[in-house]
Amino acid sequence: MNAGRRDAAVLDRPAATGMTPAELAAYQKLLFDQTGIVLQDNKRALVEARVSLRLRALGMASFGEYLELLRQDRTGEELVQLIDAVSTNVTHFFREDEHFQFLSEVTEGWARQGTDRLRIWSAACSTGEEPYSIAMTVGTANGRRNADIRILATDISTRVLAEAEAGRYPEARLSTVPEARRRTCFTRVSAGGETLYEVKPELRRLVMFRRLNFKTMPYPIRGTFDVIFCRNAMIYFDRPQRERMVREFARLLKPGGYLLVGHAETLIGMSDCFRVIRPSIYERLKDGVRP
């Protein structure tokens, strides 16, 4: 069958009908077991819509048929596609700007003390706006040309990681980037008849992108960080998983380092390793030491 006929055959297949409660429960269990992500029953419409994208891509007519494919897939590749489909990736440059103001203040203070080595982790980096915002805040754009700066950026979604690593964005996505930083941190390029803004190489070199599943512990990361950003990610997990994540963040943060979370998230009652500095900003304490 040639490509045109195959595509026509896919389009001729009937659309999937509504997901049954048993099918929803099966998808919820699969995603929780594999990623720790909790999809509540009230997310049924979202799950249906996102899974339907994979059904259409594969030419399948039912949620049950796709579920069986996931169960039979020994490579795990289709599970990655499902995770990509259901992952919510809402972000923009300098989101929650007070976090970047805090980062600038702290790192400038460390620089005055003679520290020129920085290790920062963007733990749920989505399409890259967060780690590149970090790079613009602490990197060469801030005049620290001789500093030893490395930013690890991780996400579970291979789709958003590919977009982040490309580092190219339409102009509308730069609406929260100050004009001065647009000029110094991006290059205007044309691709496929579209005008895009590409993160400059000197900033892109600071960031290393990797896929990471929060459920798989201990996290395969060496060394410790000065700052960890994990914002608006823990809200998708139940409390036991959040507590495990916080323990891992504590293990990977140096004493005196900082963990930044989303404004809807809190560490209160979850760990003795942190003290609150400002809402959503926590300092890693020395073990057993609290001011």
C-alpha positions as CSV (number, residue, x, y, z in Angstrom):
1,M,0.0,0.0,0.0
2,N,1.5,3.4,-0.9
3,A,1.7,6.3,1.6
4,G,-1.4,8.1,0.2
5,R,-3.6,5.0,0.4
6,R,-2.3,4.1,3.9
7,D,-3.1,7.6,5.1
8,A,-6.5,7.5,3.6
9,A,-7.1,4.1,5.3
10,V,-6.2,5.7,8.6
11,L,-8.5,8.6,8.1
12,D,-11.3,6.2,7.2
13,R,-11.1,4.4,10.5
14,P,-13.9,5.4,13.0
15,A,-12.9,7.8,15.8
16,A,-12.6,6.3,19.3
17,T,-15.7,6.6,21.4
18,G,-15.6,7.8,25.0
19,M,-13.1,6.2,27.4
20,T,-14.8,3.7,29.8
21,P,-14.2,4.0,33.5
22,A,-12.2,0.7,33.4
23,E,-10.0,2.1,30.6
24,L,-9.5,5.4,32.4
25,A,-8.5,3.4,35.5
26,A,-6.0,1.3,33.5
27,Y,-4.4,4.4,32.0
28,Q,-4.2,6.0,35.4
29,K,-2.5,2.9,36.9
30,L,-0.1,2.6,34.0
31,L,1.0,6.2,34.2
32,F,1.3,6.1,38.0
33,D,3.3,2.9,38.0
34,Q,5.7,4.2,35.4
35,T,6.0,7.9,36.3
36,G,4.4,8.5,39.7
37,I,2.0,11.0,38.0
38,V,-1.4,11.1,39.5
39,L,-4.3,11.7,37.1
40,Q,-7.5,12.3,39.0
41,D,-10.8,11.2,37.7
42,N,-11.7,14.8,36.9
43,K,-8.9,14.7,34.3
44,R,-10.8,12.2,32.2
45,A,-11.5,14.7,29.3
46,L,-7.8,15.6,29.2
47,V,-6.7,12.0,29.2
48,E,-9.2,11.2,26.4
49,A,-8.1,14.1,24.3
50,R,-4.3,13.4,24.7
51,V,-4.6,9.7,24.2
52,S,-6.7,10.3,21.1
53,L,-3.7,12.0,19.6
54,R,-1.8,8.8,19.7
55,L,-4.7,6.8,18.4
56,R,-5.0,9.0,15.4
57,A,-1.2,8.9,14.8
58,L,-1.2,5.1,14.9
59,G,-4.5,4.6,13.0
60,M,-6.2,2.9,16.0
61,A,-9.9,3.0,16.6
62,S,-10.2,2.3,20.4
63,F,-8.6,3.1,23.7
64,G,-8.6,-0.5,24.5
65,E,-6.6,-1.4,21.4
66,Y,-4.0,1.2,22.3
67,L,-3.8,0.1,25.9
68,E,-3.0,-3.5,24.7
69,L,-0.3,-2.1,22.5
70,L,1.3,-0.3,25.5
71,R,1.2,-3.6,27.5
72,Q,2.8,-5.5,24.7
73,D,5.5,-3.0,23.8
74,R,8.7,-4.4,25.2
75,T,10.8,-1.5,24.0
76,G,9.0,1.1,26.1
77,E,9.1,3.5,23.1
78,E,5.3,3.9,22.9
79,L,5.1,4.5,26.6
80,V,7.4,7.5,26.1
81,Q,5.1,8.7,23.3
82,L,2.1,8.4,25.7
83,I,4.0,10.3,28.5
84,D,4.8,13.0,25.9
85,A,1.2,13.2,24.9
86,V,-0.3,13.6,28.5
87,S,2.5,15.8,29.9
88,T,1.5,19.3,30.6
89,N,4.2,21.8,29.6
90,V,3.2,25.3,30.5
91,T,6.2,27.7,30.7
92,H,7.6,31.0,29.5
93,F,10.9,32.9,29.9
94,F,11.5,34.4,33.4
95,R,8.3,32.8,34.7
96,E,7.8,33.9,38.3
97,D,10.4,36.7,37.8
98,E,11.1,37.1,41.6
99,H,12.9,33.7,41.5
100,F,15.3,35.0,38.9
101,Q,15.8,38.2,40.8
102,F,16.6,36.1,43.9
103,L,19.0,33.9,41.8
104,S,20.8,37.0,40.5
105,E,21.2,38.4,44.1
106,V,22.5,35.1,45.5
107,T,24.9,34.3,42.7
108,E,26.3,37.9,42.7
109,G,26.9,37.6,46.4
110,W,28.7,34.3,45.9
111,A,30.8,35.9,43.2
112,R,31.8,38.7,45.5
113,Q,33.0,36.1,48.0
114,G,35.2,34.6,45.3
115,T,33.0,31.7,44.1
116,D,33.2,31.3,40.3
117,R,31.8,27.8,40.1
118,L,28.0,27.3,39.8
119,R,26.0,24.1,39.4
120,I,22.2,24.6,38.8
121,W,19.5,22.0,38.0
122,S,16.3,22.9,36.1
123,A,14.5,19.7,37.1
124,A,11.4,20.1,35.0
125,C,12.7,22.1,32.2
126,S,9.9,21.7,29.6
127,T,10.7,23.4,26.3
128,G,13.8,25.2,27.7
129,E,12.6,28.6,28.7
130,E,13.5,28.0,32.4
131,P,17.1,26.8,31.9
132,Y,17.8,29.5,29.3
133,S,16.4,32.1,31.7
134,I,18.8,30.7,34.3
135,A,21.6,31.0,31.8
136,M,20.8,34.6,31.0
137,T,20.6,35.4,34.7
138,V,24.0,33.9,35.8
139,G,25.9,33.3,32.5
140,T,27.9,35.3,30.0
141,A,25.0,37.8,29.5
142,N,25.6,38.9,33.1
143,G,29.2,39.6,32.6
144,R,30.5,36.4,34.2
145,R,32.6,35.3,31.3
146,N,35.3,33.4,33.3
147,A,32.9,31.6,35.7
148,D,32.6,27.8,35.7
149,I,28.9,27.5,35.1
150,R,26.9,24.3,34.3
151,I,23.1,24.0,34.1
152,L,21.5,20.6,34.0
153,A,18.0,20.6,32.5
154,T,15.8,17.5,32.7
155,D,12.3,16.5,31.8
156,I,10.4,13.2,31.3
157,S,9.1,14.3,27.8
158,T,11.5,13.6,24.9
159,R,9.3,15.9,22.7
160,V,9.9,19.0,24.8
161,L,13.6,18.1,25.4
162,A,14.1,18.1,21.6
163,E,12.5,21.5,21.3
164,A,14.6,22.8,24.3
165,E,17.9,21.6,22.9
166,A,17.1,23.2,19.5
167,G,16.8,26.5,21.4
168,R,14.7,28.2,18.7
169,Y,11.6,30.2,19.5
170,P,9.0,32.3,17.7
171,E,9.0,35.9,18.6
172,A,5.7,35.6,20.5
173,R,7.5,33.3,23.0
174,L,10.0,36.0,23.8
175,S,7.3,38.5,25.1
176,T,8.7,38.2,28.7
177,V,12.3,38.7,27.6
178,P,13.6,42.3,28.1
179,E,14.6,43.9,24.8
180,A,18.2,44.3,25.9
181,R,18.5,40.5,26.5
182,R,16.8,39.7,23.2
183,R,19.6,41.6,21.5
184,T,22.4,40.1,23.5
185,C,21.2,36.5,24.0
186,F,19.4,35.6,20.8
187,T,20.1,35.6,17.1
188,R,17.3,36.2,14.6
189,V,17.2,33.3,12.1
190,S,14.9,32.1,9.3
191,A,13.7,28.5,9.1
192,G,11.0,27.2,6.7
193,G,9.9,30.7,5.9
194,E,9.4,31.5,9.6
195,T,11.4,34.0,11.7
196,L,12.8,32.5,14.9
197,Y,15.0,33.6,17.7
198,E,17.9,31.2,18.5
199,V,19.6,31.2,21.9
200,K,23.2,32.2,21.3
201,P,25.9,29.5,21.4
202,E,27.7,30.9,24.5
203,L,24.5,30.4,26.5
204,R,23.5,27.1,25.0
205,R,26.9,25.7,25.9
206,L,26.0,26.2,29.6
207,V,23.0,23.9,29.5
208,M,23.0,20.1,29.2
209,F,19.7,18.4,28.5
210,R,18.8,15.0,29.8
211,R,15.7,12.9,30.2
212,L,14.8,12.0,33.8
213,N,11.8,10.2,35.3
214,F,11.1,11.6,38.9
215,K,9.8,8.1,39.8
216,T,13.2,6.4,39.2
217,M,15.4,6.9,42.4
218,P,18.1,7.5,43.3
219,Y,18.4,10.0,40.5
220,P,21.4,9.2,38.3
221,I,23.2,12.5,38.9
222,R,26.7,13.0,40.2
223,G,27.9,15.8,42.4
224,T,25.8,18.5,44.2
225,F,24.1,21.6,43.1
226,D,24.1,25.2,44.4
227,V,20.5,25.8,43.2
228,I,17.7,23.5,42.1
229,F,14.6,24.7,40.3
230,C,11.7,22.3,40.5
231,R,8.6,24.5,40.0
232,N,5.1,23.4,39.4
233,A,6.0,19.7,39.0
234,M,5.4,18.2,42.4
235,I,1.7,19.2,42.2
236,Y,1.3,16.2,39.8
237,F,2.4,13.6,42.4
238,D,0.9,12.2,45.6
239,R,2.5,13.1,49.0
240,P,4.7,10.0,49.4
241,Q,6.2,10.7,46.0
242,R,6.7,14.4,46.8
243,E,8.4,13.4,50.0
244,R,10.8,11.1,48.1
245,M,11.5,13.9,45.6
246,V,12.3,16.3,48.4
247,R,14.7,13.8,50.0
248,E,16.5,13.5,46.7
249,F,16.7,17.2,46.3
250,A,18.2,17.5,49.8
251,R,20.8,14.8,48.9
252,L,21.8,16.6,45.7
253,L,21.9,20.2,47.2
254,K,24.9,21.5,49.0
255,P,24.3,22.9,52.5
256,G,23.5,26.6,52.0
257,G,22.1,25.9,48.5
258,Y,18.6,26.7,47.5
259,L,15.5,24.8,46.3
260,L,12.9,26.9,44.3
261,V,9.4,25.5,43.9
262,G,6.2,26.7,42.4
263,H,4.1,29.2,44.4
264,A,1.3,26.6,44.8
265,E,3.8,24.1,46.3
266,T,5.3,23.9,49.8
267,L,7.9,21.8,51.7
268,I,6.3,22.5,55.1
269,G,5.9,19.3,57.1
270,M,7.8,17.3,54.5
271,S,11.5,17.7,55.4
272,D,13.8,18.9,58.2
273,C,16.5,19.6,55.7
274,F,15.2,23.0,54.6
275,R,14.1,26.3,56.0
276,V,11.9,28.8,54.2
277,I,13.7,32.0,53.0
278,R,10.8,33.5,51.1
279,P,7.5,31.9,49.8
280,S,8.6,29.1,47.5
281,I,12.3,29.5,48.2
282,Y,14.0,27.1,50.6
283,E,17.6,26.9,51.9
284,R,19.3,23.5,52.4
285,L,20.4,23.3,56.0
286,K,23.5,21.5,57.3
287,D,22.3,18.2,58.6
288,G,20.8,18.6,62.0
289,V,21.5,22.3,62.2
290,R,18.7,24.8,62.3
291,P,19.1,28.5,63.1
